[in-house]
């Protein structure tokens, strides 16, 4: 893991006076401005090393001190991340709640590493792999192309990496299928480290039933799941990977790397090399970021291909949904959304809203995959045109009624999507 993050359990362990007793104070403040008319809770904030050096000077950093954000004399839960893996931290990450039209000042104090406070863990990544010693968490893994999807509960704790925050959880079927699944959560505490492991240490399916923390709530089957990826070739979707019944993979090598894991955000990266779509070999890099306090995560995609342009597909599963999908264009913004809302969990049991938010300029249209057949099925296929750097950032959102009863209302989920679009369109200003 490329990080100097303090992997953190528990609560702030001392008062602010004690916390700051070992720091060298800085009088320099950052100003965070919310110019929108939306109250923001747990707004993600990132100060780069360069930002901090420019604002507060670099002497403390050279002395080995670490920056800690402070507001009104109190430390803000934060983490220090080494994003590029060079052994030095690159970013200070934290969240901030800021009312509509409000301005807040955040000071930077410099703390010795041993004095840096511990904060409650609100994000988590878990990639458990079974070997001769039992299930262990891995930070990197390479999967060769000749390794087809293995039978469930024989190698991977949850079929691949799983990630969560205090609101919701997800997992990626890295075993070759590359669909995206959803965990509904009823508790804020981190749950996924032990999910899928029996008392004797073997793997078992114990997450398709309701447990105190929640459960797997989404039927995925041969769909792309929520936010899974495919490519449109000759007007047909080509899955990134293969189905369980395939005899040959279409990806030469799949790599996983944990970038950071901490109290306010976690990041991991997936690389797919030699993706044979039938129209050449592509490479795709997918960075997944989950922040505390949000009902979703962010997907950053970069594609390399021999073509001048490509059509990327982002799926939203359509197995238990009877209502028409909504293509949402917020007036005056550069972002749009595609979402569904229905009793679309397993057995039509609970109301669930699912959607993606994306830059409008890249969006083409959506199609509906067939309900059965040999390829991608039971999905809404959102088409994006990738040109030039062939990158796309989109946000995946899910609101389950047992996480928040208000998500049972389609009107509430619609308003939720609208607010998320407006947040993307008018980010906070940092000075």
HELIX and SHEET records of a PDB file:
HELIX    1   1 UNK A   16  UNK A   19  1                                   4    
HELIX    2   2 UNK A   20  UNK A   22  5                                   3    
HELIX    3   3 UNK A   49  UNK A   56  1                                   8    
HELIX    4   4 UNK A   59  UNK A   62  1                                   4    
HELIX    5   5 UNK A  113  UNK A  115  5                                   3    
HELIX    6   6 UNK A  346  UNK A  348  5                                   3    
HELIX    7   7 UNK A  360  UNK A  362  5                                   3    
HELIX    8   8 UNK A  405  UNK A  408  5                                   4    
HELIX    9   9 UNK A  410  UNK A  425  1                                  16    
SHEET    1   A 5 UNK A  74  UNK A  75  0                                        
SHEET    2   A 5 UNK A  66  UNK A  71 -1                                        
SHEET    3   A 5 UNK A 103  UNK A 111 -1                                        
SHEET    4   A 5 UNK A  29  UNK A  33 -1                                        
SHEET    5   A 5 UNK A 429  UNK A 430 -1                                        
SHEET    1   B 3 UNK A  40  UNK A  48  0                                        
SHEET    2   B 3 UNK A  91  UNK A  98 -1                                        
SHEET    3   B 3 UNK A  78  UNK A  81 -1                                        
SHEET    1   C 5 UNK A 123  UNK A 126  0                                        
SHEET    2   C 5 UNK A 162  UNK A 165 -1                                        
SHEET    3   C 5 UNK A 168  UNK A 172 -1                                        
SHEET    4   C 5 UNK A 180  UNK A 185 -1                                        
SHEET    5   C 5 UNK A 214  UNK A 216 -1                                        
SHEET    1   D 2 UNK A 128  UNK A 131  0                                        
SHEET    2   D 2 UNK A 134  UNK A 137 -1                                        
SHEET    1   E 9 UNK A 140  UNK A 144  0                                        
SHEET    2   E 9 UNK A 251  UNK A 261 -1                                        
SHEET    3   E 9 UNK A 265  UNK A 276 -1                                        
SHEET    4   E 9 UNK A 281  UNK A 291 -1                                        
SHEET    5   E 9 UNK A 296  UNK A 304 -1                                        
SHEET    6   E 9 UNK A 391  UNK A 400 -1                                        
SHEET    7   E 9 UNK A 352  UNK A 359 -1                                        
SHEET    8   E 9 UNK A 335  UNK A 342 -1                                        
SHEET    9   E 9 UNK A 326  UNK A 329 -1                                        
SHEET    1   F 5 UNK A 236  UNK A 239  0                                        
SHEET    2   F 5 UNK A 226  UNK A 233 -1                                        
SHEET    3   F 5 UNK A 310  UNK A 317 -1                                        
SHEET    4   F 5 UNK A 379  UNK A 386 -1                                        
SHEET    5   F 5 UNK A 363  UNK A 368 -1                                        
END                                                                             
